[in-house]
Every structure is written in C-alpha cells, then in structure tokens.
C-alpha cells in the first residue's frame, strides 16, 4: 500500500498549486476544489480565514514532484488487462 503525502501541485496550478494539490490528494476535479474555495472566500465571515489558510498552505505545504517529460518513458507503469 502506497501512503500518499499531501503536497502542492507543480503541474496543476494557477497561483501556488494549493488547490491542485488538494484535488490530487482527495482525488477530486481541480475545478471543483477551486470553485469551492472561491465560494468560501465570498462568504463574509469566511473570507479572511480562507485566504489566510491558503497563504499558510502556500508557505508550509511542500511542493510535489514535477511531472515527467512526455518524451521520456516512465519505468513504472500499469498495464490494463
């Protein structure tokens, strides 16, 4: 069993990769995570906390691995049967 770690995305990011990392971690579409975050920032009492949490995650969550070069073949792949 592979234990996934939470990290910021380097490939799926608009600002810092926080929403992309959250989406990868919970296996949800990135657009959905981004929409939820935007909605939370427009709720009056959640504006400051949601922005503060995003900034703190930007600072403290490590950056994930880079995507592979599409011209390079990955040695670890799964074959569908």
N, C-alpha and C positions, 0 to 999 in steps of 0.2 A: 504494500500500500504506500503510495506516494503522499507525503504530507505537504500540502500546498502552503506557501507562505504568502502573506499579503504584501504587495508591493505596488508602486506606481508604474503605470504602463509607459513604455517608451515609444510604442508604435501607435497606440490608440489614444491620442491626447490632443486637446485643444489649447490648454493653458499649462497645466503641470502634470497631467496624467493621472490625477487622483480619481476622477470618475471612471476612467478607463480601467484603472486597477481594481476599483470596487466591482465593476461589471465583470471583469475576468474572475475575481475571487468568488462572487456569488453566482457566476455563470448566467448572467442576465444580459440583455442587449444594452450596449453603451448608451444609446439614445434614450432609453427608459430611465437609466440612472441619472443622466444629465437633466431630463425633464423634471424628475422628482426633486433634484437639487435646486433647480430654478424656481419651482413652485414653493419649496421651503423658504427660499430667500425672499419671496414676496409676501409671506405671512408675517404680519407686523412684529410679533414677539419672537419670531424665529430668525429674523434677518441677520442680526448680529451674531447669534450663536452659530448659524450655518456657515457664514463667511469665516468666522473665527476657526471653526472646526476644519474647514477646507485649508486655510492657511497653515494650521498646525500639522495637518496631514502632509501638506506640501513640504514642510520643514522636516518632520520626523520619520515619515514613511520612506523606506529605501526605494531606490529606483530598481525596477525589474530588469531582467536580461533583455538585450537587444534582439530584434528579430533576425532570423537568418537571412543571409543574402539569397535571393530567389534563384541565383545561378549556381548555388552550391547545394549539393545533395546532402540531406540530413542522414546521418548514420542510424539514428533511432527513429524508426517509423513502424506503423502498424499496418498489417495487410488485412483488408476485409475479405472474408471468405464467405 
